[in-house]
Amino acid sequence: MAGKSMHAFCYEGYGGGAAALKKVEIPVPTPKKGEILVKVEAVSINPVDWKIQNGVMRPLYPKFPCVPLSDVAGEVVNIGAGVNDFQPGDKIVTLLSVTVGGGLAEYTVAPTNRIAKRPHEVSAIEAASLPIAAGTAFKALESVGAKFDGTGKPFNVLITAASGGVGQFAVQLAKLAGLHVTATCGARNIDFVKSLGADEVLDYRTPEGESLKSPSGKKYDAVVHCTVGIAWSVFEKNLSENGKVIDLTPGFSSFVTLALKKITFSKKQLVPFLPNIGSKDLEFLVGLVKDGKLKPVIDSKHPFDKAPEAWAKKYAVAPANQAAKLPQEVPPVEASGLPVAATTALKALQLVGTKFDGTGKPLYVLITAASGGVGLYAVQLAKLANLHVTATCGPRNIDLVKSLGADEVLDYQTPEGESLKSPGGKKYDVVIYGSGGIAWSVFEPNLSENGKVIDLNPDFANIVSSLEETTSPNS
């Protein structure tokens, strides 16, 4: 039986990387109707988890504090009303809501529409690798007509980023469906991708890889596109007459291309793809692993208390002008918090004339959400620039924010915190606004004559307020 409280890792604002993950004690959730309570045995991290932390869905998601991760394997310990297919003691794998998360904890609740029972032949670690990565690969191939029961027609498929989480499952599943697979990856992973069953493998850094041409001259009936940065024009000339590109990381240009292709009645299509993964899909994938037909490749394993180390193991390709050498005195976990969170704080302060060489004028600054990813860096940087810092945060983080150097700290849940008034009666020359839900009318009476609010999460209402201030007779 679960106790009343549990440990979890959460972050309280956008950005910050692994350094923003904090271990906390929170209540064990109670399963509602149609839900089960799961004792977590293993979770996996996906690129979408980092993207959500960095604000790809701001301001809608996530809600803070956020306990991340959605791919979970564990044991049922309690069930909500109306649950008949699962009982305490069942071993399961589940896909939680990507935007809500909840997996990086000792217990979590899961809806029964995305759960599959896990046989003893499949480990918790193997099962936890499946929901997003294997589920996305499976649904993408299914969408272009791949059959896994031996009844499908063979066709030619290109899989980009084939050594990545989704790509490695896509290669294996495509071969199970009897397809001819051409794959792209980096040079060091070519042998690995071949071992998964790919018929042809291109180094994406070579001219052949950049052009995506099949070494055997084949045109692709389908492309499972698992990465970014490849133009439609590159795909189009390599597609068969009715070829489709299933774009798993669609941006605005993908939707524009889709619309144009429909207008011009082209048989070649680019399809922005958002998979709907359900229990039947998870059951099928778990069955393949049980039968030895699908083999999860685990990058690394970490105990629960080392979750920040796992979070820091993000691999990416970065432009040289956005990279810096890491001194050996700075651990990767600490460094991972700098690119988005610390640089956002730095640039916001520089925008209002803050100097860090001792030549700047002292200013009064308010920093909201000061215990979040950007906020905690903003407080420290503002103090390095000798500014007077008033900060807002939740009551449990007041001591933390004071330890960072803040001169005044307001509990945002109190009337004083809601009104943002400085306890010392000071007017703010600058506000670093790192949260949401505060109207311009609340900031305005607390600003000095030339005060500015730097909104790090601008929405339509605040953009309108900015325009009104710019165009008003008194501005």
Sequence and secondary structure as in RCSB ss.txt:
>XXXX:A:sequence
MAGKSMHAFCYEGYGGGAAALKKVEIPVPTPKKGEILVKVEAVSINPVDWKIQNGVMRPLYPKFPCVPLSDVAGE
VVNIGAGVNDFQPGDKIVTLLSVTVGGGLAEYTVAPTNRIAKRPHEVSAIEAASLPIAAGTAFKALESVGAKFDG
TGKPFNVLITAASGGVGQFAVQLAKLAGLHVTATCGARNIDFVKSLGADEVLDYRTPEGESLKSPSGKKYDAVVH
CTVGIAWSVFEKNLSENGKVIDLTPGFSSFVTLALKKITFSKKQLVPFLPNIGSKDLEFLVGLVKDGKLKPVIDS
KHPFDKAPEAWAKKYAVAPANQAAKLPQEVPPVEASGLPVAATTALKALQLVGTKFDGTGKPLYVLITAASGGVG
LYAVQLAKLANLHVTATCGPRNIDLVKSLGADEVLDYQTPEGESLKSPGGKKYDVVIYGSGGIAWSVFEPNLSEN
GKVIDLNPDFANIVSSLEETTSPNS
>XXXX:A:secstr
   SEEEEEEB SS  GGGG EEEEEE     TTEEEEEEEEEE  HHHHHHHTTTTTTTS  SSB    EEEEE
EEEE TT  S  TT EEEEE  TTT   SBSEEEEEGGGEEE  TTS HHHHHTIIIIIHHHHHHHHHTT  SSS
 S   EEEESSTTSHHHHHHHHHHHHTT EEEEEE GGGHHHHHHTT SEEEETTSHHHHHT  TT   EEEEEE
 SS   HHHHHTTEEEEEEEEESS  HHHHHHHHHHHHTT SSEEEE      HHHHHHHHHHHHTTSS      
   GGGHHHHHT       GGG     TTS HHHHTTIIIIIHHHHHHHHHTT  SSS S   EEEESSTTSHHH
HHHHHHHHHTT EEEEEE GGGHHHHHHTT SEEEETTSHHHHHT  TT   EEEEEE SS   HHHHGGGEEEE
EEEEESS  HHHHHHHHHHHHSTT 
